[in-house]
């Protein structure tokens, strides 16, 4: 009885292309899956959100009181009244 697990000769060319396609699809699925697991969305915050947060952080009044202590930005001092 001849073993069925060792066929003789080469397989058709289509078989090799299907195998290559499967390998490429598995590689893409792994890259996509790992990217999703790491939480990467690939989108940047919109310019409107960035502009609004920047404007909110800057005081609009020139007489604004700056905080003193460990939370004060470096190089700022409060004016004495």
C-alpha positions as CSV (number, residue, x, y, z in Angstrom):
1,X,0.0,0.0,0.0
2,X,1.4,3.4,-1.0
3,X,1.3,6.3,1.5
4,X,-1.2,9.0,0.7
5,X,0.7,11.7,2.6
6,X,3.6,11.8,0.0
7,X,2.1,12.6,-3.4
8,X,4.6,12.4,-6.3
9,X,5.4,15.4,-8.5
10,X,4.7,19.1,-8.3
11,X,1.4,20.7,-7.4
12,X,-0.4,23.0,-9.8
13,X,0.8,26.6,-9.8
14,X,-2.6,27.8,-8.5
15,X,-2.0,25.9,-5.2
16,X,1.2,27.9,-4.6
17,X,-0.5,31.3,-5.4
18,X,-3.3,30.4,-3.0
19,X,-0.8,29.6,-0.2
20,X,1.0,32.9,-0.8
21,X,-2.2,34.8,-0.7
22,X,-3.2,33.1,2.6
23,X,0.2,34.0,4.1
24,X,-0.2,37.7,3.1
25,X,-3.7,37.8,4.5
26,X,-2.6,36.3,7.8
27,X,0.3,38.8,8.0
28,X,-2.1,41.7,7.4
29,X,-4.6,40.4,9.9
30,X,-1.8,40.1,12.5
31,X,-0.6,43.7,11.9
32,X,-4.2,45.0,12.0
33,X,-5.0,43.0,15.1
34,X,-1.9,44.1,17.0
35,X,-2.5,47.7,16.1
36,X,-6.0,47.5,17.5
37,X,-4.8,45.8,20.7
38,X,-2.3,48.6,21.2
39,X,-5.1,51.2,20.9
40,X,-3.8,53.1,17.8
41,X,-6.6,54.8,16.0
42,X,-4.4,56.7,13.6
43,X,-6.4,59.9,13.9
44,X,-5.1,63.2,15.2
45,X,-7.2,65.6,17.3
46,X,-8.9,68.2,15.1
47,X,-7.5,71.7,14.7
48,X,-10.6,73.2,16.3
49,X,-10.1,71.1,19.5
50,X,-6.5,72.1,19.7
51,X,-7.2,75.8,19.2
52,X,-10.0,75.8,21.8
53,X,-7.8,74.1,24.4
54,X,-4.9,76.5,23.7
55,X,-7.2,79.5,24.0
56,X,-8.6,78.2,27.3
57,X,-5.1,77.8,28.8
58,X,-4.0,81.4,28.1
59,X,-5.4,84.2,30.4
60,X,-7.2,87.0,28.5
61,X,-6.9,89.5,31.3
62,X,-3.5,91.3,31.6
63,X,-4.0,91.6,35.4
64,X,-4.6,87.9,35.9
65,X,-3.1,86.5,39.1
66,X,-0.5,83.8,38.5
67,X,-0.4,81.0,41.0
68,X,2.6,80.7,43.4
69,X,4.1,77.5,44.6
70,X,5.0,74.2,42.9
71,X,2.3,74.6,40.3
72,X,3.5,77.9,39.0
73,X,5.2,77.9,35.6
74,X,8.9,78.4,35.6
75,X,10.0,82.0,35.3
76,X,6.7,83.6,36.3
77,X,6.3,85.9,39.3
78,X,3.3,87.5,40.9
79,X,3.2,91.3,40.9
80,X,3.0,92.8,44.4
81,X,0.1,95.2,44.8
